[in-house]
Amino acid sequence: MPLPPPFSARSLKHTRNIQVEIFSRDDGLWDIDAHFKDVKPIDFPLTSFVIPAGRPVHDFWLRLTIDIKGIVVDVTAVYDHEPFEGHCHRIQDSYRNLIGLCVLKGFRKGLKERFSGIEGCVHMNELAEVLPYVLVQAFVFGDIDTRRKAGHENTGSRPIELDGCHALRTDGPAVATFYPHWAAPKVEA
C-alpha cells in the first residue's frame, strides 16, 4: 500500500537513495555492493560554491567482500561525486580498516571505533551501518543452501532474528506461530 496523498501542495527538496545488492561469487566469497546518492532538484549553495540542480551532492560506492561467516576480507570504496571536490574521497582507502570485522556481529561498533568524527566520512558510515541488516536477508532469510553454509539452518541454536523487532518478540504471537520451539510464555502484567 502506498502512502496516502499529501494534505497540501509540496515541492521536492532532496532525494537520497541507498541501494544494496549482495552477490555470491564463484570462489565461495560474497560481495556486498552498496551505493549512496544525494541529489537536490535546485541549485545548492554550499559555502563558497554552488552544486547545480540534478548533480549529485554525494554519489559513492562501498563494496565489502566477505566470507560465508560474514568476515570482511576486502573493501573497496569509491567516490564518484563529493560535495568538497578533491577532499572527501581522500578517506576512501582508509575504509580497508573494516577488513577483519564480522558484518553479522559487532560490525557497527567496529565501524564507530574506526571511523568516528574526523577519522571517517559521516555519509559512508551511514551507508555501511545498513549492511548488517541487508546481509541478514541473504544469509538468514536467503535460500536454504546459503542458510546452511552460513550456519543459520537447523543448527539448534537460537535464531539471531528473535527479539530483534516487535514482531519477532519471543513472547509474541508471531514467534509462537512461526518459531514455536523458541516461543516464551507471555508475561502477564
SERO-4910 file (N, C-alpha, C, O; in steps of 0.05 Angstrom, whole numbers):
BEGIN
 pado doro    nc1    nc2    nc3   cac1   cac2   cac3    cc1    cc2    cc3    oc1    oc2    oc3
  Met    A     17    -23      0      0      0      0     18     25      0     36     27     17
  Pro    A     14     43    -19     30     68    -19     21     87      3      0     83     15
  Leu    A     37    107      7     30    128     25      5    142     15      0    144     -9
  Pro    A    -12    153     33    -35    168     24    -26    194     11     -4    203     16
  Pro    A    -44    206     -5    -36    232    -17    -31    252      4    -42    251     26
  Pro    A    -12    271     -1     -7    292     19    -31    310     23    -48    312      5
  Phe    A    -32    323     46    -54    341     52    -52    369     41    -72    383     40
  Ser    A    -28    376     31    -24    402     19     -4    400     -3     10    380     -6
  Ala    A     -3    422    -20     17    422    -41     45    422    -30     49    432     -8
  Arg    A     63    410    -44     90    408    -34    110    408    -58    102    402    -80
  Ser    A    135    414    -52    156    414    -73    180    398    -63    188    401    -40
  Leu    A    190    381    -80    213    364    -73    238    381    -68    244    399    -83
  Lys    A    252    375    -46    276    390    -38    301    372    -38    323    383    -41
  His    A    297    346    -35    321    329    -33    313    300    -37    292    291    -29
  Thr    A    331    285    -50    327    256    -54    352    241    -45    374    248    -55
  Arg    A    349    222    -28    371    205    -20    363    176    -28    342    166    -21
  Asn    A    381    163    -42    378    135    -49    400    119    -38    424    126    -40
  Ile    A    393     97    -24    413     78    -15    404     51    -27    382     42    -23
  Gln    A    423     39    -41    417     13    -53    439     -7    -45    463      0    -45
  Val    A    430    -31    -38    449    -51    -30    442    -77    -45    419    -85    -46
  Glu    A    463    -89    -58    459   -114    -71    480   -134    -60    503   -126    -55
  Ile    A    472   -159    -57    490   -179    -47    493   -201    -67    473   -211    -78
  Phe    A    518   -208    -73    524   -228    -93    540   -251    -81    559   -246    -67
  Ser    A    533   -276    -88    550   -298    -82    570   -300   -106    562   -296   -129
  Arg    A    594   -307   -100    615   -309   -120    623   -338   -125    618   -355   -108
  Asp    A    634   -343   -148    643   -370   -155    665   -380   -138    669   -404   -135
  Asp    A    680   -362   -125    702   -371   -108    694   -376    -79    711   -381    -61
  Gly    A    668   -375    -73    658   -380    -46    655   -356    -29    644   -357     -7
  Leu    A    665   -333    -38    662   -308    -23    636   -294    -32    623   -302    -51
  Trp    A    630   -272    -18    606   -256    -24    614   -227    -27    633   -218    -13
  Asp    A    601   -212    -45    604   -183    -47    579   -170    -39    557   -177    -47
  Ile    A    582   -150    -22    561   -132    -14    567   -105    -28    586    -91    -20
  Asp    A    552    -98    -49    555    -74    -63    534    -54    -54    510    -59    -56
  Ala    A    544    -31    -43    525    -11    -33    531     16    -46    553     23    -52
  His    A    509     30    -52    510     56    -66    494     76    -51    472     71    -42
  Phe    A    506    100    -48    493    122    -33    493    146    -52    514    154    -63
  Lys    A    469    159    -55    467    182    -73    448    202    -62    425    196    -56
  Asp    A    457    227    -60    440    250    -53    439    269    -77    459    276    -89
  Val    A    414    278    -83    410    296   -106    390    317    -97    370    311    -84
  Lys    A    395    342   -105    376    364   -100    365    373   -127    380    375   -147
  Pro    A    339    380   -128    327    389   -153    332    418   -159    323    428   -180
  Ile    A    345    432   -141    351    461   -145    381    465   -141    395    448   -129
  Asp    A    391    487   -150    419    494   -145    423    496   -115    406    506   -100
  Phe    A    445    485   -105    451    482    -77    476    498    -69    498    489    -74
  Pro    A    472    522    -57    496    537    -49    509    524    -24    495    517     -5
  Leu    A    534    519    -26    549    506     -5    575    521      0    593    520    -17
  Thr    A    577    535     22    599    553     29    605    572      6    589    590      1
  Ser    A    627    569     -9    635    588    -29    630    579    -58    641    590    -77
  Phe    A    613    559    -62    607    549    -89    579    538    -89    565    535    -69
  Val    A    569    531   -113    542    521   -117    543    495   -131    557    491   -151
  Ile    A    529    475   -120    526    449   -134    500    452   -151    479    457   -140
  Pro    A    503    449   -177    480    453   -195    457    432   -190    463    410   -182
  Ala    A    433    441   -195    410    423   -192    414    398   -209    424    399   -231
  Gly    A    408    375   -197    410    350   -211    437    336   -209    439    312   -213
  Arg    A    458    352   -202    485    340   -199    486    328   -171    479    342   -152
  Pro    A    494    303   -168    494    291   -141    512    307   -122    534    315   -128
  Val    A    502    311    -98    518    322    -76    536    300    -66    560    305    -62
  His    A    526    277    -62    541    253    -54    534    231    -74    511    228    -81
  Asp    A    554    217    -83    549    194   -100    573    176    -97    594    180   -109
  Phe    A    570    155    -80    593    138    -76    584    109    -71    561    103    -67
  Trp    A    604     92    -71    601     63    -71    618     50    -49    640     60    -43
  Leu    A    608     29    -38    624     13    -19    619    -16    -25    597    -26    -26
  Arg    A    641    -31    -29    639    -60    -33    654    -73    -11    678    -69     -7
  Leu    A    640    -90      4    653   -108     24    653   -136     12    632   -146      3
  Thr    A    676   -148     11    678   -176      4    680   -192     30    698   -186     46
  Ile    A    663   -211     34    661   -226     59    662   -256     54    657   -265     31
  Asp    A    669   -271     75    667   -300     73    639   -308     83    623   -292     90
  Ile    A    634   -334     83    607   -344     90    599   -339    119    576   -341    126
  Lys    A    619   -333    136    613   -327    163    609   -297    168    603   -288    190
  Gly    A    612   -281    146    607   -252    148    633   -236    154    631   -212    159
  Ile    A    656   -249    154    681   -235    160    690   -219    135    691   -231    113
  Val    A    696   -194    138    705   -177    116    733   -185    108    751   -184    125
  Val    A    737   -192     83    764   -199     73    775   -179     53    799   -179     48
  Asp    A    758   -161     43    767   -140     25    747   -117     25    723   -122     30
  Val    A    756    -93     19    739    -69     19    748    -51     -4    772    -47     -9
  Thr    A    728    -41    -19    733    -20    -39    713      2    -35    689     -3    -33
  Ala    A    723     26    -32    705     50    -30    712     68    -54    736     73    -60
  Val    A    692     79    -67    696     97    -90    677    121    -87    653    117    -82
  Tyr    A    687    145    -92    671    169    -92    669    179   -120    689    188   -132
  Asp    A    645    178   -132    640    189   -159    635    219   -157    646    234   -174
  His    A    619    228   -138    614    256   -133    617    261   -103    609    244    -87
  Glu    A    628    284    -97    631    291    -69    626    321    -66    632    336    -85
  Pro    A    616    330    -44    609    359    -42    635    376    -42    634    398    -53
  Phe    A    656    367    -30    681    382    -29    701    369    -47    719    354    -38
  Glu    A    698    374    -73    714    361    -94    744    361    -87    755    381    -79
  Gly    A    756    338    -90    785    335    -85    792    330    -56    815    326    -49
  His    A    771    329    -38    777    325    -10    763    301      3    776    285     16
  Cys    A    737    298     -2    722    277     11    733    249      5    736    232     23
  His    A    740    245    -20    749    218    -29    776    209    -16    783    186    -18
  Arg    A    790    228     -4    816    221      7    814    200     29    834    187     36
  Ile    A    791    196     40    787    176     62    781    148     51    782    129     66
  Gln    A    775    146     25    765    120     15    783     96     20    773     75     27
  Asp    A    809     99     18    827     76     24    827     68     53    833     45     60
  Ser    A    821     87     71    820     81     99    799     61    106    801     47    126
  Tyr    A    778     59     90    756     41     96    765     11     93    750     -7    100
  Arg    A    789      7     84    800    -20     84    805    -30    113    809    -53    118
  Asn    A    804    -11    132    807    -18    160    782    -34    170    782    -42    193
  Leu    A    762    -37    153    739    -54    161    746    -84    158    732   -101    168
  Ile    A    768    -90    144    777   -118    140    781   -131    167    794   -119    185
  Gly    A    770   -154    170    772   -169    195    747   -167    212    743   -184    230
  Leu    A    730   -147    208    705   -145    223    685   -166    213    686   -174    190
  Cys    A    667   -173    230    645   -191    222    620   -174    218    611   -160    237
  Val    A    609   -174    194    586   -158    188    562   -166    204    544   -150    210
  Leu    A    560   -192    213    538   -202    228    540   -198    258    520   -202    272
  Lys    A    563   -191    268    566   -188    297    587   -167    303    611   -170    297
  Gly    A    579   -145    316    597   -125    325    606   -105    304    624    -89    308
  Phe    A    594   -107    280    603    -90    258    600    -61    263    618    -45    259
  Arg    A    576    -52    272    571    -24    276    590    -13    298    599     10    296
  Lys    A    595    -28    318    613    -20    340    641    -16    328    655      4    334
  Gly    A    650    -35    312    677    -33    300    679    -10    281    699      3    279
  Leu    A    657     -5    266    656     18    247    659     44    263    675     61    255
  Lys    A    644     46    285    645     70    301    673     74    313    683     97    314
  Glu    A    685     53    323    712     55    335    733     64    315    751     79    322
  Arg    A    730     56    290    750     62    270    744     88    255    763    101    246
  Phe    A    719     96    253    712    118    235    694    140    247    678    152    233
  Ser    A    697    146    273    682    167    285    695    194    279    719    196    276
  Gly    A    679    215    279    689    242    276    707    245    251    700    237    229
  Ile    A    730    258    255    747    264    233    762    240    222    776    242    202
  Glu    A    758    217    234    771    193    224    755    180    202    764    160    189
  Gly    A    731    190    196    714    177    176    698    197    160    702    221    162
  Cys    A    680    186    144    661    202    128    633    195    139    625    172    138
  Val    A    618    215    148    593    210    161    573    196    141    558    179    150
  His    A    574    203    116    556    190     97    565    162     89    548    144     86
  Met    A    590    157     87    600    130     82    593    112    106    586     89    103
  Asn    A    596    123    130    589    108    154    559    102    154    551     80    161
  Glu    A    542    121    146    513    116    145    507     94    126    490     77    132
  Leu    A    521     93    103    517     71     84    525     45     96    511     25     94
  Ala    A    549     44    109    560     19    120    542      8    142    540    -16    146
  Glu    A    529     26    157    513     18    180    489      1    172    479    -15    188
  Val    A    479      3    147    456    -13    139    463    -41    130    446    -58    128
  Leu    A    489    -46    125    497    -71    113    491    -96    130    483   -116    119
  Pro    A    494    -95    156    486   -119    172    457   -127    168    451   -151    166
  Tyr    A    439   -108    167    411   -114    164    405   -127    137    390   -146    135
  Val    A    419   -117    116    414   -128     90    427   -156     88    416   -174     75
  Leu    A    451   -160     99    464   -186     98    447   -207    112    446   -230    103
  Val    A    433   -200    133    415   -219    146    394   -230    126    387   -253    127
  Gln    A    385   -212    108    365   -221     88    377   -242     69    362   -260     60
  Ala    A    402   -241     64    415   -260     46    423   -286     61    419   -308     51
  Phe    A    434   -282     85    445   -305    100    424   -319    117    422   -344    116
  Val    A    408   -305    132    388   -317    150    362   -323    135    350   -344    139
  Phe    A    354   -304    118    328   -307    104    333   -314     74    315   -310     58
  Gly    A    357   -323     67    363   -330     40    354   -358     33    338   -371     47
  Asp    A    365   -368     11    359   -395      3    370   -416     23    388   -409     38
  Ile    A    360   -440     22    367   -460     42    397   -466     41    409   -470     62
  Asp    A    408   -468     17    436   -475     15    454   -453     28    473   -459     42
  Thr    A    447   -428     24    461   -406     37    458   -406     67    478   -403     81
  Arg    A    434   -411     76    429   -411    105    445   -434    118    457   -430    139
  Arg    A    446   -456    105    461   -479    116    491   -473    117    504   -478    138
  Lys    A    502   -463     95    531   -456     94    538   -435    114    560   -436    126
  Ala    A    520   -416    119    526   -394    138    520   -402    166    526   -387    185
  Gly    A    509   -426    170    504   -435    198    478   -426    209    476   -424    234
  His    A    459   -420    192    433   -410    202    410   -428    195    387   -420    195
  Glu    A    415   -453    190    394   -472    183    395   -497    200    415   -511    200
  Asn    A    375   -501    216    372   -525    232    397   -531    249    406   -554    251
  Thr    A    408   -510    262    432   -514    278    424   -520    307    441   -529    323
  Gly    A    399   -516    314    391   -520    341    396   -496    359    387   -495    382
  Ser    A    411   -476    349    416   -452    365    394   -431    359    381   -432    338
  Arg    A    391   -413    378    370   -393    376    375   -376    351    397   -366    347
  Pro    A    354   -372    334    357   -355    311    363   -326    319    352   -315    337
  Ile    A    382   -313    304    391   -286    311    370   -265    308    372   -244    320
  Glu    A    349   -270    292    329   -250    287    309   -247    310    295   -227    312
  Leu    A    308   -267    329    288   -266    350    295   -243    370    318   -239    377
  Asp    A    274   -229    379    276   -206    396    291   -183    384    301   -165    398
  Gly    A    293   -183    357    306   -161    342    286   -140    333    294   -118    325
  Cys    A    260   -146    335    240   -126    328    214   -134    343    212   -156    355
  His    A    194   -116    342    169   -121    357    154   -146    347    142   -160    363
  Ala    A    155   -151    321    140   -174    311    153   -201    319    139   -221    323
  Leu    A    179   -201    322    193   -226    329    201   -227    358    222   -238    365
  Arg    A    185   -215    375    190   -218    404    182   -246    413    161   -256    405
  Thr    A    199   -258    429    195   -286    436    170   -291    452    161   -314    453
  Asp    A    159   -271    464    134   -275    479    109   -265    463     88   -261    474
  Gly    A    113   -262    436     91   -253    419     80   -274    401     90   -296    399
  Pro    A     58   -267    388     43   -287    372     58   -296    347     55   -319    338
  Ala    A     75   -279    334     89   -287    310    109   -309    316    111   -329    302
  Val    A    124   -306    338    143   -327    346    128   -353    354    137   -374    347
  Ala    A    106   -350    367     90   -374    375     81   -388    350     79   -413    350
  Thr    A     75   -374    328     65   -386    304     88   -397    286     87   -420    277
  Phe    A    109   -380    282    129   -387    263    155   -399    275    170   -412    260
  Tyr    A    159   -395    301    183   -406    315    173   -419    341    183   -411    362
  Pro    A    155   -437    341    143   -447    365    163   -458    385    159   -457    409
  His    A    185   -469    375    205   -480    393    218   -459    410    227   -464    433
  Trp    A    219   -434    400    232   -412    414    212   -393    428    220   -373    439
  Ala    A    187   -400    427    166   -382    439    169   -382    469    171   -403    482
  Ala    A    168   -359    481    169   -356    510    141   -351    520    125   -340    506
  Pro    A    135   -360    544    108   -354    555    105   -324    558    123   -309    566
  Lys    A     81   -315    551     75   -286    553     73   -279    583     60   -292    599
  Val    A     87   -257    590     87   -248    617     63   -231    622     59   -211    609
  Glu    A     47   -238    642     23   -223    648     31   -200    667     47   -203    685
  Ala    A     19   -177    662     25   -153    679     10   -153    705     13   -134    721
***
